[in-house]
Amino acid sequence: MPTRASGGHQLPARNEEHLVANQLGLNIDRSSPVPLYHQVVQGIEAAIHSGILEPGSRLENEINLAAQLNLSRPTMRKAMDELVRSGLLVRKRGVGTQVVSSQVRRPLELSSLFDDLSNNGKKPTTQVLTFSHMEADAATLATLQLPAGSKVYHFTRLRKVGGKPLALMENWVRDDIASMDEAMLASEGLYAILRRGGVNFRLASQRIGAMIANDYQARLLEAEVNSALVTMERTATDDAGRRVETGHHVYRADSYSFEMTLVQR
């Protein structure tokens, strides 16, 4: 239906397909050998990576998008399913389809989360949830290879970036290398404290996995109960052969990922 300008002249109706293509970078070429659904995937990926679609942006429903682009509903559904599987979009009940929050991409190196975030121009903040200086239990003694009766620092921290929760971290650290307290852990990274105490990190045993958030984790990470979390368990060793610290961390899966390079041997 035509629209009317303020001066009384009629203007042609907007071409909704053209409008969507301009907004999202969707240029559907039916003569291309690239499948139509994959052209949609490529266009939305480009819009996300270029910043046209910002984290949290909501997309129209698949029926409307399909109609505007003159595509079948199964084609549009296939494209959206692939974008959800790749972690770029998320479907939320009562909200619709949204662009996920931009992820922290962390290389697999012997470094701390605090250092990695700071080196990438981000300003992490830390809330110390618990802190104690205690006699280590049997499991911690075995992991850190400490004699019976040894004490460790045990603490949990909530790490945020841009005011948004990213990681919930629990660590056990031997106490015969460096002294630490809650104020230090709230203002700087654990590895910075240990390096200042003379630790030269040499290697670490690390395991990455996944789990679903329980009530406690979901509340602190501001996530849905049963939403996906990335897990990381690490025990770090210094150049003197001492196992210095061990920890178990969980991260919001929609905000965090590890990157690695694989080499053929």
GITAPE-V578672 format. One record per residue. N is the residue number from 1. RES is the residue in one letter. PHI is phi in whole degrees, -180 to 180 (none if undefined). OMEGA is omega in radians with two decimals (* if undefined). D_LAST is the distance of its C-alpha to the last C-alpha in whole Angstrom. Layout:
[[N;RES;PHI;OMEGA;D_LAST] [N;RES;PHI;OMEGA;D_LAST]]
//
This chain:
[[1;M;none;-3.11;65] [2;P;-67;3.06;66] [3;T;-108;-3.05;66] [4;R;-115;3.09;69] [5;A;-75;-3.08;69] [6;S;-63;-3.12;71] [7;G;-85;3.09;73] [8;G;100;-3.14;74] [9;H;-85;3.12;72] [10;Q;-85;3.07;70] [11;L;-112;3.11;66] [12;P;-66;3.11;64] [13;A;-64;3.11;62] [14;R;-69;3.06;58] [15;N;-83;-3.03;55] [16;E;-65;3.11;53] [17;E;-65;3.13;50] [18;H;-65;3.12;50] [19;L;-62;3.13;50] [20;V;-64;3.13;47] [21;A;-60;3.12;45] [22;N;-69;-3.08;46] [23;Q;-70;-3.01;46] [24;L;-104;-3.11;42] [25;G;74;-3.11;41] [26;L;-92;3.08;41] [27;N;-116;-3.06;42] [28;I;-85;-3.14;42] [29;D;-112;-3.08;42] [30;R;-74;3.08;43] [31;S;-92;-3.11;43] [32;S;-76;3.04;39] [33;P;-72;3.11;37] [34;V;-72;-3.13;35] [35;P;-54;-3.08;36] [36;L;-59;-3.11;39] [37;Y;-62;-3.11;37] [38;H;-74;3.04;34] [39;Q;-64;3.08;36] [40;V;-64;3.11;38] [41;V;-57;-3.12;34] [42;Q;-62;-3.13;33] [43;G;-66;3.14;37] [44;I;-71;3.05;37] [45;E;-57;-3.13;33] [46;A;-63;3.13;35] [47;A;-65;3.12;38] [48;I;-70;-3.07;36] [49;H;-69;3.13;33] [50;S;-84;3.14;36] [51;G;94;3.08;39] [52;I;-61;3.01;41] [53;L;-100;-3.10;40] [54;E;-85;3.08;40] [55;P;-53;-3.13;39] [56;G;92;3.12;42] [57;S;-61;3.12;43] [58;R;-102;3.08;45] [59;L;-96;3.06;44] [60;E;-64;-3.13;47] [61;N;-68;-3.02;47] [62;E;-63;-3.14;45] [63;I;-65;-3.13;49] [64;N;-67;3.13;50] [65;L;-61;3.14;47] [66;A;-62;-3.14;47] [67;A;-66;-3.10;50] [68;Q;-66;-3.11;50] [69;L;-100;3.13;47] [70;N;57;3.10;49] [71;L;-117;3.08;46] [72;S;-74;3.12;46] [73;R;-63;3.09;46] [74;P;-61;3.11;43] [75;T;-64;-3.14;41] [76;M;-67;3.12;42] [77;R;-62;3.14;41] [78;K;-64;3.13;37] [79;A;-65;-3.11;36] [80;M;-68;3.10;37] [81;D;-61;-3.13;36] [82;E;-66;3.13;32] [83;L;-69;3.07;33] [84;V;-68;3.13;34] [85;R;-63;-3.13;31] [86;S;-79;3.08;29] [87;G;88;-3.13;30] [88;L;-88;3.12;33] [89;L;-123;3.08;36] [90;V;-139;3.07;37] [91;R;-99;3.14;40] [92;K;-124;-3.13;43] [93;R;-62;3.12;46] [94;G;83;-3.12;49] [95;V;-116;-3.10;47] [96;G;111;-3.11;46] [97;T;-97;-3.09;42] [98;Q;-127;2.96;41] [99;V;-75;-3.12;38] [100;V;-71;3.07;36] [101;S;-62;3.13;36] [102;S;-61;-3.05;34] [103;Q;-87;2.87;31] [104;V;-82;3.13;29] [105;R;-102;-3.00;26] [106;R;-114;3.10;24] [107;P;-68;3.11;20] [108;L;-81;3.12;18] [109;E;-135;3.11;19] [110;L;-83;-3.13;21] [111;S;-145;-3.14;25] [112;S;-96;3.09;28] [113;L;-60;-3.14;29] [114;F;-59;-3.14;32] [115;D;-64;-3.11;30] [116;D;-61;3.14;28] [117;L;-65;-3.12;31] [118;S;-63;-3.13;33] [119;N;-67;3.11;31] [120;N;-100;3.04;31] [121;G;81;3.12;35] [122;K;-94;-3.12;35] [123;K;-118;-3.12;38] [124;P;-72;3.01;37] [125;T;-125;-3.06;40] [126;T;-130;3.01;40] [127;Q;-112;3.11;42] [128;V;-83;-3.07;42] [129;L;-88;3.09;44] [130;T;-142;3.11;44] [131;F;-154;3.08;44] [132;S;-151;3.03;44] [133;H;-116;-2.88;44] [134;M;-141;3.04;44] [135;E;-73;-3.06;44] [136;A;-70;3.06;40] [137;D;-79;-3.03;40] [138;A;-62;-3.12;38] [139;A;-65;-3.14;35] [140;T;-70;3.08;35] [141;L;-58;-3.12;36] [142;A;-68;-3.10;33] [143;T;-66;-3.11;30] [144;L;-90;3.12;31] [145;Q;55;-3.12;32] [146;L;-108;3.09;35] [147;P;-73;3.12;39] [148;A;-56;3.13;41] [149;G;90;3.14;44] [150;S;-68;3.10;41] [151;K;-105;3.11;42] [152;V;-138;2.92;39] [153;Y;-88;3.11;40] [154;H;-127;-3.09;39] [155;F;-154;3.03;39] [156;T;-124;-3.10;39] [157;R;-136;3.03;39] [158;L;-111;-3.11;39] [159;R;-101;3.14;37] [160;K;-121;3.03;38] [161;V;-133;-3.09;37] [162;G;62;3.14;40] [163;G;81;-3.11;43] [164;K;-106;-3.14;40] [165;P;-61;3.13;39] [166;L;-121;-3.00;35] [167;A;-143;3.01;34] [168;L;-115;-2.93;35] [169;M;-123;3.06;34] [170;E;-121;-3.09;35] [171;N;-135;2.99;34] [172;W;-126;-3.04;35] [173;V;-130;3.10;35] [174;R;-62;-2.98;36] [175;D;-101;-3.08;39] [176;D;-99;-3.14;39] [177;I;-115;-3.09;37] [178;A;-144;3.05;39] [179;S;-86;3.11;42] [180;M;-151;3.10;42] [181;D;-144;-3.06;44] [182;E;-62;-3.10;44] [183;A;-63;3.13;45] [184;M;-65;-3.11;42] [185;L;-68;3.12;40] [186;A;-78;-3.02;42] [187;S;-106;-3.12;42] [188;E;-151;-3.11;38] [189;G;-79;3.14;35] [190;L;-60;-3.08;34] [191;Y;-67;3.08;31] [192;A;-65;3.11;34] [193;I;-64;-3.11;36] [194;L;-70;3.10;34] [195;R;-63;3.11;33] [196;R;-64;3.09;37] [197;G;-84;3.08;37] [198;G;103;-3.13;35] [199;V;-80;2.97;31] [200;N;-111;-3.07;28] [201;F;-66;-3.09;25] [202;R;-114;-3.12;22] [203;L;-157;3.12;20] [204;A;-150;2.98;21] [205;S;-98;-3.01;20] [206;Q;-137;3.09;21] [207;R;-131;-3.12;21] [208;I;-112;-3.13;22] [209;G;-150;-3.11;24] [210;A;-149;3.08;28] [211;M;-157;3.04;31] [212;I;-106;-3.03;35] [213;A;-72;2.99;37] [214;N;-87;-3.08;40] [215;D;-59;-3.10;43] [216;Y;-64;-3.13;43] [217;Q;-65;-3.12;39] [218;A;-62;-3.13;41] [219;R;-64;-3.10;44] [220;L;-72;-3.10;42] [221;L;-89;3.14;39] [222;E;54;-3.13;42] [223;A;-123;3.08;40] [224;E;-77;3.00;41] [225;V;-59;-3.11;41] [226;N;75;3.02;39] [227;S;-75;-3.05;37] [228;A;-77;3.04;33] [229;L;-126;2.98;31] [230;V;-90;3.12;28] [231;T;-116;3.07;28] [232;M;-143;3.03;26] [233;E;-114;-3.08;26] [234;R;-143;2.96;25] [235;T;-127;-3.04;26] [236;A;-104;-3.12;25] [237;T;-122;3.14;25] [238;D;-95;-3.06;27] [239;D;-74;3.04;26] [240;A;-95;3.12;29] [241;G;85;-3.14;27] [242;R;-86;2.97;29] [243;R;-79;-2.93;28] [244;V;-88;-3.08;30] [245;E;-153;3.04;31] [246;T;-137;-3.09;29] [247;G;-156;3.05;30] [248;H;-131;-3.09;30] [249;H;-119;3.01;30] [250;V;-127;-3.06;31] [251;Y;-129;3.01;31] [252;R;-64;-3.07;33] [253;A;-69;3.13;31] [254;D;-83;-3.10;33] [255;S;-126;-2.95;32] [256;Y;-149;3.03;29] [257;S;-153;3.05;25] [258;F;-101;3.05;22] [259;E;-118;-3.14;19] [260;M;-146;3.05;15] [261;T;-110;-3.12;13] [262;L;-104;-3.08;9] [263;V;-121;3.07;6] [264;Q;-74;3.13;4] [265;R;-109;*;0]]
//
